[in-house]
Amino acid sequence: MPADLYLNIYNALFESHLSYGISVWGVSIKDQSNDKLFIVQKRCIRILFGDFDAYLNKQSTCARVRPFKQQKLGTKYYEKEHTKPIFSRLKILTVQGLFKYHCVAEIFKIVQSRIPYPLYEAIAMSQRDTSNVIILPAKSNSFLYVAAHLWNSVHKRILSEKGMSTSVNLVKLKLRSILLESQCTGDAYQWNPQNFQIPHHSHSLQQHPLIKEECQDIITVI
């Protein structure tokens, strides 16, 4: 199968299942690199997009055919390939990022379209003009509290001058770009807790090299 189809396979067979209903059950995901679901996601990423030649090189030789003094395998042999560069190169969201992406996108659609109405009625918007802030309900692990908290932390960066009339696609594009930018911060190979958070301040989208193409799409839409 052509390698350029692997990303389609990932989206169709893995991410689609991973993100199903994630805005409800995703509250159990830890913003850490040792989260069990994130470990499964990294394993899938290595299988589909990892360095296949290096993997074959490891498995294709035995001690009898390796050069002298290389028969004993060192720690490097057992090291797993770093996945952070792969996520960055292919612009794939971590499971933590997917949870935040779907929470923010869904609460925006609920407020904008007022559907489903029972959920819309449960959301209390600030009465201040053009603030677009959601008044937080009682603290809990519910979708309404978590999504409202995430919305308040990022809405100013994803809405256009039109406010809540901004198109859903534009909101999703900007939100995805912010999450991808957060994933790329810090060490190029090691994951850190900041990679799983929505940053308080993000750099200019046009200046971020890893999401340049996507930003061009955003600028075109604007």
N, C-alpha and C positions, 0 to 999 in steps of 0.2 A: 504494500500500500504506500502511495506517495507520502513523504514526510509532511508536505504542506497541508495534508488533510487531518493530521493529528490533532490540531487545535479544534477542528470541527467535531472530532470524535470526543474530545475532552468536554466540550460544551454540551454536546447532545447526550452523552452517556454518563458523565460524572457530575459536572456542575449543575445540570438540571435536577438531578436527584439531591445533591447537596443543598441546594437553595430552596427546595420545595418546603413551604411552610416555615422557613427559617426565621421569619419575623416573630413567630410564636415560640418555637422551641429553642431559638438561638440564644436566649438569655443564659443558658447553661454553658455557653462557650467561654473559655477563659482567654483573656488577652495576653496569652503567653505562648512561647514557642513549643511548650510541651503539652499543649492541649491535644487530647486523643484524636479528635477529628482533624486537626491541623496536621498531625503526624500521618494520618491516612492520606490526606490531600497531598502532602509532600511526597509520599511514596508513589502515588499516581503520577505526579509531575516528573519524578525521576524515570519512571518506566516509559512514559511517552516522549519526554523531551530531553532526557539526560544524555550524557556522553556515551553513546552506544559502543564506539570503538574502544574507549577506555574500559568499559565493562567487559567486552569480549577479551581484551588483552589480559585482564585479571583472571578470567575463567579458562583461558585456552592453554595454559601452561601448567606443568607439574614440576615438582622439585627436581626431577631427574634431567629435565631439559633446560632449566634455568642456568645462567652462568654461575661459575663458582663465586661464592660469597654473597650470592643473591638467592640462594636456595631457601634461606630462612626468611619468612615473610615478616616485614616490619609493621608498625602500627599504621602506616600510610595505606597498606593494602586493605585494611578493614575500615578505613574512613569512608563515610558516605559522601556522595557529591553534594555540594552546597546548592540549595534550591533558590535562595534569594535572587541570584542573578537571573535564573530562569523565569521567575515570577516577573521580574522587572523587564526582561527582554520581550516577553510575550504579553505583558500588560494583563496579567491574571490576578484577580483579587483573591486574597486569602479568605478562609472561611470566616474569620473575624470581620474582614472588610465586607464580605457578602452580607453578613448580618446587618451591619450598619447601613449599607447601601439600600437594602430592601426596607428596613424600618423607616428611614427618612423618605424614600420614594413613595412608600405606601401611605404614610401619614399626610404627605403633601397631596396625593391624589384624593384622599378622603376629604380633606378640607376644601380642596378646589372644586370637586364634583359633588360633594355632600352625599356621597354614596360609599358604603351603606349608611343610611340615615341614623340608625341607632348609635353607630360609632361616632358619626359626626356630632350628634347631640352631646356625646360624652366629652368632647374636646372643647375646652374653654379658651378662646382666643383673647389676647389682651385687648382692652378697649381703646388703647392709645392708637391714634391714626398712624397707619403705615408701619407699625412696629413688627407685625407678623410674628409676634412671640406667643407661644402656647403656655398658658398657665399650668404649671405642673400639678397633677393630681397627687394624692398621697403616695409616698415612696413605696414602690413594690417592684416585683419582677415582671409585671404585666407589660404587654405590648404598648399600651397607651402611655405609661410612665416612661419607659425606656425610649420609645420613639420620640416623645415630646422633648425629652432631655437632649437627645441627639440633634433634633431639629433646631432647638434653640442655640446650639453650639455652632451650627453651620449655615443657617438659612440666609444670613446676610451675604454669603459668598456664592450662593447658588441661584439666588433670585435676580432677575433683571429689573430694569426700571418699572416694569409692569407689575411687580409685586407678585401676589398670588395668582395673577393671570399669566405668569410665565409658562411657556410650554413645558409639558412633562419631559419631553426628550431633552430639552436644554438643561433642565434641572438634573436629570440623570447623567448627562455628559459631564457637567461641572462637578457633580458629586463624585463620580467615578474618578475623575482626574485628581481631585483632592485626596481621595483614599490611596490612589496609586502613588502620589507624591509622598504620602506619609510612609508607605511601604519601603520607599527607596532611601529614607534618611538613615544616617548613621553608617556603620560598617557595611562594606559592599557585600560581605558574605554571611555575617552573623546577624540573626534576628534579635531585636531588642524590643522592650515593651512599647516604645513610642511608635513602632511600625504598625501596631494594631489599634492606635488611637486616632481620632480626628484631630489634627493639629489646630492649636488656637489661632495661629497665623500661618498662611501658606504663601509660598513664593508666587510670583507672576507665572501664570500657566504657560505663557509663551516662552519663558526662559527655561522651563524644565525639559532637559534633553530626552528623558525617557518617555514622555508623553507628548512630544512635539506634534506628531501626526494627529492625535486626538484633539489637541488644542486647536489645530488648524480647522478641524471640523466644527468646533464650537464657535470660532471666530466667524466662519462662513455663515452659520445659522444666525448669529447675532446680526 
